[in-house]
Amino acid sequence: MRLTSIVLMGLPLLWSLTTRHASAQTTPEARAAARAAEAVRQEGQAEGELPPLEVMLEVWGIPLRRPYALDEADMIRVGVEQELPAPGARSSVRRAASLQAQSLQADGQARSRALSLRKAHAVVEHHAALRSHRVHLAHLRLAERTLELARARHAAGGSLADVSALEVEVARAATLVAADDARARTSLTMLAALRDAPSLEPTRERPELTALRLTRDAELAEAEARRARNRWPAPRVGLSYFAPSGGMTEHGFGVSLGLRLPWLWGSRSGAEQAAASRSRALGEELALKQRDLALELIEARGAVATAQGSLSVLKARVLPATQRGQQLAQAAYRSGQGRLEDVLRAEAQQVETEMQIVELESELAHRNADLAFALGTAAPLAQPPQEQNHDR
């Protein structure tokens, strides 16, 4: 892609990122924190309510031989029971929930600020890539013009070593331009992703996403369970044995029946709502993780493209140019027309190029491993290097 097209494509995006000041509640991080804080408040409200009232029926001392003889029971009691929390416990629970919710919201604001910082760095990176591309492209054009002059001088009897050196310089400049082009493409794609562009590539299923999705589904199931508990009374059944003692002359048994009424004290639907809110918060976290994995994939692909582009130019243009330069310098020196420093310079250029290729191939192997990980596949194992003939 040419520099002008990259600039034109990036202008609307850069304007959007540098002029839009999102409020604390519009970032995905803040939304996730708000959902989690809401769940904590709802849970605290539910825990701060009085426990459910229980209606009791107890029948004691029914003869074992005549279980139907309720009129012979020692006691029949109907009543209600209410558990009373310790003084101050309910208000302390609500206060603790409120403080925890505030902590979660503050954490969401911190994550939103971190996202804004990441966007700012991305804008700077894109500007730097464009400026670097512009500088290296100008250098390449200048080197190409100088190479044409050297070739014209060589046709008129000028130095062939100058032509060889400039060919290497042009090839190296082309390597830098290719790297800048890949860097500018990557930074532009990254800016679009940080803008929450809808065109983000969907990521493959990875353990991080699976864990969040399962946890979210578990909270949904918990919300359903809470809903069932809040909708229906909770029965309790007890059975007791009474041995003959005192006025009792035969064995007996007793039955206790209880019924918890969950809706009497304004219901405990806060627990159900809290589970649903936690599920929604986890849904926001899932979206955040998908975005972060998409950013990771963009970075990995950009790193591979940068290394691959530089490596291709090095192998296709720089290495052949340095090899030709080294051969020409040796030939000129053998004929007595060349200088020793030209031979040494050409040799050093070829060694430097070969070492750059070694480093870039290693870098590319690392970046391919990162890309495979970002794609959710197994990282390819690097193949052992092949022996090459370095005779010159």
HELIX and SHEET records of a PDB file:
HELIX    1   1 LEU A    3  THR A   19  1                                  17    
HELIX    2   2 PRO A   28  GLU A   47  1                                  20    
HELIX    3   3 LEU A   70  GLU A   72  5                                   3    
HELIX    4   4 ALA A   89  ALA A  155  1                                  67    
HELIX    5   5 LEU A  160  LEU A  194  1                                  35    
HELIX    6   6 PRO A  207  ARG A  231  1                                  25    
HELIX    7   7 SER A  269  VAL A  313  1                                  45    
HELIX    8   8 LEU A  314  VAL A  318  3                                   5    
HELIX    9   9 LEU A  319  ARG A  334  1                                  16    
HELIX   10  10 LEU A  340  LEU A  375  1                                  36    
SHEET    1   A 4 MET A  75  GLU A  81  0                                        
SHEET    2   A 4 LEU A  53  PRO A  63 -1                                        
SHEET    3   A 4 GLY A 252  LEU A 261 -1                                        
SHEET    4   A 4 ALA A 234  PHE A 242 -1                                        
END                                                                             
